[in-house]
Amino acid sequence: MKAGAVVEEGFIYEEEIQLTVLKTSLFFTGDGFTVYDPKGTLVFRVDSYEPDARDKGELILMDASGRCLLTVRRKRPSLHQRWEGFLGEGIDGKKPIFSVKRSSIIGRSGVTVEMYSNPGEDYQIEGSFSHRCCTIFNAAKESVAEIRRKVDASTHVMLGKDVFTLCLKPGFDGAFAMGLVLVLDQISDDYEDDGLQVDPAANDLSL
C-alpha cells in the first residue's frame, strides 16, 4: 500500500489540493455531504436517507460512483464521545482502523485520532469545526490538513458554513481526512457552542 494510505491510496495527492465540501440537508431525514475537486469533479459523497441513520450513529463515506470506502460509527457506551472508523461498508466482523475522541491536553480542548493500524502515528485536531476553522496535525506536529471557511473567488465574499474547504497536504489520505470531517460534524452537533480553542490568526483570510 502507498505510504500515507489509511483508507485508499487513490485519494493521496502529490501536490497540495483544496477540496470543496458542501453539506446538504436531504429532505428532513439527515445531513449529507458532497465533495468536489478544484475542477468541479465529484470526489466523495455521503448520503443519510434513512430516518434512523443518525440515531444509529453510523455514516458511510462513498466515492463518486457510490462505492463504500469507509464507515464511521459512534462507540457505545463511551464517556468521551468516541467514534471508530472501519474500511468499506458496515462493521460486522471487522476491526476498526482508527478511533476519534474529544480530549483535553494541558487545559486546551482538542480531538485525538488514535491509529490502530499504525500505533504511534496518531493525529491531533485543533481549532473549531463549528466555525470551520481547524487543523489536523500528525505525531510530529506537522499540519497535514486544514478545514477553512470558503471565500468566493470572484466576489471575495465568505460563504456560509455549509460550504467549506478541506485543504490536503501532499501525501495525506483524502478519504481518511473526509472520514474525520464526518466525525467532527457529529461531535460539533453534540457540543454546539462548546467549540475547541481557536487561534485568531487561523481565521486570517489572507492565508
C-alpha positions as CSV (number, residue, x, y, z in Angstrom):
1,M,0.0,0.0,0.0
2,K,1.2,3.5,-0.8
3,A,2.9,5.4,2.0
4,G,0.3,7.5,3.9
5,A,-2.7,5.5,2.8
6,V,-5.2,4.8,5.6
7,V,-8.4,4.3,3.6
8,E,-7.4,4.3,-0.1
9,E,-4.2,5.2,-1.8
10,G,-6.1,6.6,-4.8
11,F,-7.0,9.7,-2.8
12,I,-3.5,10.7,-1.9
13,Y,-2.4,13.7,-3.9
14,E,1.2,14.5,-4.8
15,E,0.6,18.3,-4.5
16,E,-1.4,20.3,-2.0
17,I,-5.1,20.4,-3.1
18,Q,-8.2,22.2,-1.9
19,L,-11.4,20.2,-2.0
20,T,-14.8,22.0,-1.7
21,V,-17.1,20.3,0.8
22,L,-20.9,21.0,0.6
23,K,-23.1,20.0,3.4
24,T,-26.7,19.3,2.3
25,S,-29.9,18.6,4.1
26,L,-31.6,15.7,2.4
27,F,-35.4,16.1,2.8
28,F,-35.9,16.0,6.6
29,T,-34.1,12.8,7.4
30,G,-30.5,13.9,7.9
31,D,-27.4,15.5,6.5
32,G,-25.4,14.6,3.5
33,F,-22.1,15.8,2.0
34,T,-20.7,16.2,-1.5
35,V,-17.0,16.9,-2.1
36,Y,-15.5,18.3,-5.3
37,D,-12.0,18.8,-6.5
38,P,-10.8,22.2,-7.9
39,K,-12.1,21.2,-11.4
40,G,-15.6,20.7,-10.0
41,T,-15.4,16.9,-10.3
42,L,-17.3,14.9,-7.6
43,V,-14.8,13.1,-5.4
44,F,-16.8,11.9,-2.3
45,R,-20.4,11.8,-1.2
46,V,-22.3,10.9,2.0
47,D,-26.0,10.2,2.0
48,S,-28.2,9.8,5.1
49,Y,-31.6,9.0,3.6
50,E,-32.6,6.5,6.3
51,P,-34.7,8.2,9.0
52,D,-32.7,6.4,11.8
53,A,-29.3,6.9,10.2
54,R,-28.2,9.5,12.8
55,D,-29.8,7.5,15.6
56,K,-27.6,4.6,14.7
57,G,-24.6,6.8,14.9
58,E,-23.2,5.4,11.7
59,L,-22.2,7.2,8.4
60,I,-20.7,5.8,5.2
61,L,-18.3,7.6,3.0
62,M,-18.5,6.8,-0.7
63,D,-16.6,7.7,-3.8
64,A,-18.2,9.4,-6.8
65,S,-19.5,6.1,-8.1
66,G,-21.2,5.1,-4.8
67,R,-18.6,2.6,-3.8
68,C,-18.3,2.4,0.0
69,L,-14.9,3.5,1.3
70,L,-15.3,3.9,5.0
71,T,-17.9,3.5,7.8
72,V,-17.6,5.7,10.9
73,R,-19.7,4.6,13.9
74,R,-20.2,6.0,17.4
75,K,-18.9,3.6,20.0
76,R,-21.5,3.0,22.7
77,P,-21.1,3.3,25.6
78,S,-18.4,5.9,25.5
79,L,-17.5,8.5,28.1
80,H,-15.6,10.7,25.7
81,Q,-17.8,10.6,22.6
82,R,-15.6,8.1,20.8
83,W,-16.1,7.2,17.2
84,E,-14.4,4.4,15.2
85,G,-13.6,4.0,11.5
86,F,-13.9,0.8,9.5
87,L,-12.8,0.1,6.0
88,G,-15.7,-0.4,3.5
89,E,-19.4,-0.7,4.3
90,G,-20.6,-1.8,7.7
91,I,-18.7,-3.1,10.8
92,D,-19.7,-6.7,11.1
93,G,-16.7,-8.9,11.7
94,K,-14.3,-6.0,11.2
95,K,-11.8,-4.4,13.4
96,P,-11.6,-0.6,13.5
97,I,-8.6,1.1,11.9
98,F,-8.8,4.3,13.9
99,S,-10.8,6.0,16.7
100,V,-11.6,9.6,17.3
101,K,-12.4,11.2,20.7
102,R,-12.5,14.6,22.3
103,S,-9.7,15.2,24.7
104,S,-8.2,17.9,26.8
105,I,-4.4,18.4,26.8
106,I,-2.8,20.9,29.1
107,G,-6.1,22.7,29.6
108,R,-6.7,23.0,25.8
109,S,-9.6,21.2,24.2
110,G,-9.0,19.2,21.1
111,V,-9.7,16.0,19.3
112,T,-7.4,13.0,19.3
113,V,-7.2,10.4,16.5
114,E,-5.7,7.1,17.5
115,M,-4.5,4.9,14.7
116,Y,-4.9,1.1,15.4
117,S,-3.2,0.1,12.2
118,N,-0.1,2.3,12.9
119,P,0.4,2.8,16.6
120,G,2.4,5.9,17.4
121,E,1.2,7.7,14.2
122,D,-1.7,9.4,16.0
123,Y,-3.2,12.8,15.0
124,Q,-4.4,15.8,16.9
125,I,-7.1,18.2,15.7
126,E,-7.1,21.7,17.0
127,G,-9.4,24.6,16.3
128,S,-13.2,24.8,15.9
129,F,-15.1,22.7,13.4
130,S,-18.3,24.5,14.1
131,H,-16.6,27.7,12.9
132,R,-15.0,25.8,10.0
133,C,-11.5,26.6,11.3
134,C,-9.4,23.7,12.4
135,T,-6.1,21.9,11.6
136,I,-5.1,18.2,11.7
137,F,-1.6,17.6,12.9
138,N,0.4,14.4,12.7
139,A,2.5,13.0,15.5
140,A,5.4,15.3,14.5
141,K,3.1,18.3,15.0
142,E,3.1,19.0,11.2
143,S,-0.1,20.2,9.6
144,V,-1.4,17.6,7.2
145,A,-4.9,19.0,6.5
146,E,-6.9,22.1,7.3
147,I,-10.6,23.0,7.3
148,R,-11.4,26.6,6.4
149,R,-14.3,28.8,5.5
150,K,-14.6,29.1,1.8
151,V,-14.4,32.5,0.1
152,D,-16.0,33.0,-3.3
153,A,-13.1,33.6,-5.8
154,S,-14.9,36.2,-7.9
155,T,-16.7,38.3,-5.2
156,H,-14.3,37.6,-2.3
157,V,-17.4,37.1,-0.1
158,M,-17.2,34.4,2.6
159,L,-19.7,31.7,2.0
160,G,-21.9,30.1,4.6
161,K,-20.8,27.3,6.9
162,D,-22.5,24.7,4.8
163,V,-19.7,25.2,2.2
164,F,-16.1,25.0,3.3
165,T,-12.6,24.0,2.1
166,L,-10.7,20.9,3.0
167,C,-7.1,21.6,2.3
168,L,-4.9,18.4,2.0
169,K,-1.1,18.5,2.2
170,P,0.8,16.2,-0.2
171,G,0.8,12.5,0.9
172,F,-2.2,12.7,3.2
173,D,-5.1,10.4,2.5
174,G,-8.1,12.5,1.4
175,A,-10.6,9.7,2.2
176,F,-9.3,9.4,5.7
177,A,-9.5,13.2,6.1
178,M,-13.1,13.2,4.9
179,G,-13.9,10.5,7.4
180,L,-12.5,12.7,10.2
181,V,-14.7,15.6,8.9
182,L,-17.8,13.3,9.3
183,V,-16.9,12.6,12.9
184,L,-16.1,16.3,13.6
185,D,-19.5,17.2,12.2
186,Q,-21.2,14.8,14.6
187,I,-19.2,15.9,17.6
188,S,-19.8,19.5,16.8
189,D,-23.6,18.9,16.7
190,D,-23.5,17.3,20.1
191,Y,-21.3,20.0,21.6
192,E,-22.7,23.2,20.0
193,D,-21.2,26.3,21.5
194,D,-18.6,24.2,23.2
195,G,-16.1,24.8,20.4
196,L,-12.4,23.9,20.6
197,Q,-10.0,26.7,21.3
198,V,-9.1,28.8,18.2
199,D,-6.1,30.7,17.4
200,P,-7.4,34.0,16.0
201,A,-4.7,34.1,13.4
202,A,-6.2,30.9,11.9
203,N,-9.1,33.0,10.6
204,D,-6.8,35.3,8.6
205,L,-8.4,35.1,5.1
206,S,-5.1,36.3,3.5
207,L,-3.6,32.9,4.2
